[in-house]
Amino acid sequence: MISFSDIQNNEEINTYIRQADESLKAMGYTEHAFAHSNRCAGYASEWLLALGHSEREAELARIAGYVHDIGNIVNRHDHAQSGAVLAFVILNKLGMPPEELAVVVTAVGNHDEETAHPVNSVAAALILADKTDVRRSRVRNSEISSFDIHDRVNYAVRDCGVTLDTESRTLTLELNVDTEICQVLDYFEIFMGRMLLCRRAADFLGLRFRLIINGSKLM
């Protein structure tokens, strides 16, 4: 049985993650390397376990979270679909059984907001983990004066917390945003599609998604 440790220590996968992030860096995108991959892997797995899903399903979510952005090695455009194909080839070669491979590939192929849909629990958990990763440390541009809106929105987030309350069945993303750098409206201009996708993913898991910015409940 393929474990998350097997995937995390696989040099082929890690090479693709590094190169994909280098490509995104060259295009001016925020960090999509190991910090992001491990965060997505950890949260997706943790939330499924907390919601009563099996340890194996949580392990598959951890694997999907780790590899979900490798498609950026091909191109940013349609990277979810490219990543799903790459994940299939690699995991199939490693001997993952078809029923598990199908779950991981489906989740990877359904994580980008332009084409995503929470079609299974692993996909829903991955969507939520991916789209709630908003933080200053993802910004690589050191020149504030040259920030685009994506840099500005992420850099403005002084603090970010994601909390799952299993009793109230609520997942809450709470942000502390420096409005001198970015207005709340700018956040919505960039991330409204992502937040609506988070709501759909939460619904799939039987949760309510809440967004709180600077103490105000917005969703």
C-alpha positions as CSV (number, residue, x, y, z in Angstrom):
1,M,0.0,0.0,0.0
2,I,1.4,3.4,-1.0
3,S,1.8,5.7,1.9
4,F,2.2,9.5,2.0
5,S,5.8,9.0,3.1
6,D,6.4,7.2,-0.1
7,I,5.1,10.1,-2.1
8,Q,6.8,12.8,0.0
9,N,10.2,11.1,-0.4
10,N,9.7,10.4,-4.1
11,E,12.4,12.3,-6.0
12,E,10.5,12.3,-9.3
13,I,7.5,14.0,-7.7
14,N,9.7,16.4,-5.8
15,T,11.6,17.4,-8.9
16,Y,8.3,18.2,-10.7
17,I,7.1,20.3,-7.7
18,R,10.3,22.3,-7.7
19,Q,10.3,22.9,-11.4
20,A,6.6,23.7,-11.5
21,D,7.2,26.3,-8.8
22,E,10.2,27.7,-10.7
23,S,8.0,28.2,-13.8
24,L,5.4,30.0,-11.7
25,K,8.1,32.1,-10.1
26,A,9.3,33.2,-13.6
27,M,5.7,34.2,-14.5
28,G,5.3,36.2,-11.3
29,Y,3.0,33.9,-9.4
30,T,3.0,33.3,-5.6
31,E,4.7,30.3,-4.0
32,H,3.4,26.9,-5.1
33,A,6.2,24.8,-3.7
34,F,6.6,22.5,-0.7
35,A,5.2,24.9,1.9
36,H,1.9,25.1,-0.1
37,S,1.9,21.4,-1.0
38,N,2.5,20.3,2.6
39,R,-0.1,22.7,4.0
40,C,-2.7,21.4,1.5
41,A,-1.8,17.8,2.3
42,G,-2.0,18.3,6.0
43,Y,-5.3,20.2,6.2
44,A,-7.1,18.0,3.7
45,S,-6.2,14.9,5.6
46,E,-6.8,16.4,9.1
47,W,-10.3,17.7,8.2
48,L,-11.4,14.4,6.7
49,L,-10.2,12.5,9.9
50,A,-12.0,15.0,12.1
51,L,-15.2,14.5,10.1
52,G,-15.1,10.8,10.6
53,H,-13.7,9.6,7.3
54,S,-11.4,6.6,7.2
55,E,-7.7,6.8,7.8
56,R,-7.1,5.6,4.2
57,E,-9.3,8.2,2.7
58,A,-7.5,10.8,4.7
59,E,-4.2,9.4,3.5
60,L,-5.4,9.7,-0.1
61,A,-6.3,13.3,0.6
62,R,-2.8,13.9,1.9
63,I,-1.3,12.4,-1.2
64,A,-3.6,14.5,-3.5
65,G,-2.8,17.6,-1.6
66,Y,0.9,17.1,-2.0
67,V,0.9,16.5,-5.7
68,H,-2.0,18.7,-6.8
69,D,0.0,21.4,-8.4
70,I,2.6,19.3,-10.4
71,G,0.7,20.1,-13.6
72,N,2.2,23.6,-13.5
73,I,5.4,21.9,-14.9
74,V,3.5,21.7,-18.2
75,N,1.7,25.0,-18.2
76,R,-0.3,27.2,-15.8
77,H,-3.3,26.9,-18.2
78,D,-5.3,23.7,-17.5
79,H,-2.7,22.7,-14.8
80,A,-5.3,20.7,-12.8
81,Q,-5.9,18.5,-15.8
82,S,-2.2,18.2,-16.7
83,G,-1.5,17.4,-13.0
84,A,-4.2,14.7,-12.9
85,V,-2.6,13.0,-15.9
86,L,0.9,13.2,-14.4
87,A,-0.4,11.9,-11.1
88,F,-2.0,9.0,-12.9
89,V,1.2,8.0,-14.6
90,I,3.4,8.3,-11.5
91,L,1.0,6.6,-9.1
92,N,0.1,3.9,-11.5
93,K,3.8,3.2,-12.0
94,L,4.2,3.0,-8.2
95,G,1.5,0.4,-8.0
96,M,-1.4,2.3,-6.5
97,P,-4.6,0.2,-7.0
98,P,-7.1,1.6,-9.6
99,E,-9.8,2.4,-7.0
100,E,-7.5,4.6,-5.0
101,L,-5.8,6.0,-8.1
102,A,-9.2,7.1,-9.4
103,V,-9.9,9.1,-6.2
104,V,-6.6,10.9,-6.2
105,V,-6.6,11.7,-9.9
106,T,-10.2,13.0,-9.7
107,A,-9.3,15.3,-6.8
108,V,-6.2,16.7,-8.5
109,G,-8.2,17.3,-11.7
110,N,-10.9,19.2,-9.8
111,H,-9.0,21.6,-7.7
112,D,-8.7,24.7,-10.0
113,E,-11.6,27.1,-9.6
114,E,-12.2,27.6,-13.4
115,T,-13.2,23.9,-13.8
116,A,-13.4,22.5,-10.3
117,H,-16.2,20.7,-8.7
118,P,-16.3,18.8,-5.3
119,V,-17.1,15.4,-6.9
120,N,-15.9,13.4,-3.9
121,S,-14.8,13.9,-0.3
122,V,-11.1,14.0,-1.2
123,A,-11.7,16.6,-3.9
124,A,-13.8,18.7,-1.5
125,A,-11.1,18.6,1.2
126,L,-8.4,19.5,-1.3
127,I,-10.4,22.4,-2.7
128,L,-10.8,23.8,0.8
129,A,-7.2,23.3,1.8
130,D,-5.9,24.9,-1.4
131,K,-8.2,27.9,-1.6
132,T,-7.8,28.9,2.0
133,D,-4.0,29.2,1.7
134,V,-3.8,33.0,1.7
135,R,-0.7,34.3,3.4
136,R,2.0,37.0,3.2
137,S,4.8,34.4,2.9
138,R,3.6,33.2,-0.5
139,V,4.5,36.6,-2.0
140,R,8.0,36.5,-3.6
141,N,8.1,40.0,-5.1
142,S,10.2,42.2,-2.8
143,E,9.2,45.4,-4.5
144,I,5.9,46.5,-3.0
145,S,5.6,49.3,-5.5
146,S,5.5,46.7,-8.3
147,F,2.9,44.4,-6.7
148,D,0.0,43.2,-8.9
149,I,-3.3,42.7,-7.3
150,H,-2.5,39.0,-6.4
151,D,0.7,40.1,-4.6
152,R,-1.1,42.9,-2.9
153,V,-4.0,40.7,-1.7
154,N,-1.7,38.0,-0.3
155,Y,0.8,40.4,1.2
156,A,-1.9,42.4,3.0
157,V,-2.9,39.3,5.0
158,R,-1.2,39.8,8.3
159,D,-2.7,36.7,9.8
160,C,-4.8,33.8,8.5
161,G,-6.6,31.1,10.4
162,V,-8.7,28.2,9.3
163,T,-10.8,26.4,11.9
164,L,-13.0,23.4,11.7
165,D,-15.7,23.1,14.3
166,T,-17.1,19.6,14.1
167,E,-20.0,20.4,16.6
168,S,-21.4,23.2,14.6
169,R,-20.3,21.6,11.3
170,T,-18.6,24.9,10.3
171,L,-15.3,25.6,8.6
172,T,-14.2,29.2,9.1
173,L,-11.5,31.2,7.2
174,E,-10.5,34.2,9.3
175,L,-8.2,36.9,7.9
176,N,-6.6,39.9,9.4
177,V,-6.1,42.2,6.4
178,D,-4.0,45.4,6.3
179,T,-6.4,47.8,4.5
180,E,-3.6,50.2,3.9
181,I,-2.2,47.7,1.4
182,C,-5.4,46.1,0.1
183,Q,-9.0,47.0,0.5
184,V,-11.4,44.2,1.3
185,L,-13.1,44.8,-2.0
186,D,-9.9,43.9,-3.8
187,Y,-9.8,40.6,-2.0
188,F,-13.3,39.8,-3.3
189,E,-12.3,40.9,-6.8
190,I,-9.7,38.2,-6.9
191,F,-11.0,35.5,-4.6
192,M,-14.8,35.6,-4.9
193,G,-14.8,32.6,-7.3
194,R,-12.6,30.7,-4.9
195,M,-14.7,31.5,-1.9
196,L,-17.9,30.3,-3.7
197,L,-16.1,27.1,-4.6
198,C,-15.1,26.7,-0.9
199,R,-18.8,27.0,-0.1
200,R,-19.7,24.2,-2.5
201,A,-16.9,22.0,-1.2
202,A,-18.0,22.6,2.4
203,D,-21.6,21.8,1.4
204,F,-20.4,18.5,-0.1
205,L,-18.8,17.6,3.3
206,G,-21.9,18.6,5.2
207,L,-20.3,21.8,6.4
208,R,-21.0,25.5,6.4
209,F,-18.2,27.7,5.1
210,R,-17.7,31.1,6.8
211,L,-15.4,33.9,5.8
212,I,-14.4,36.6,8.4
213,I,-12.2,39.5,7.5
214,N,-11.1,42.0,10.2
215,G,-13.8,40.7,12.5
216,S,-16.7,41.1,10.0
217,K,-18.5,38.0,8.8
218,L,-18.8,38.2,5.0
219,M,-19.9,34.7,4.2
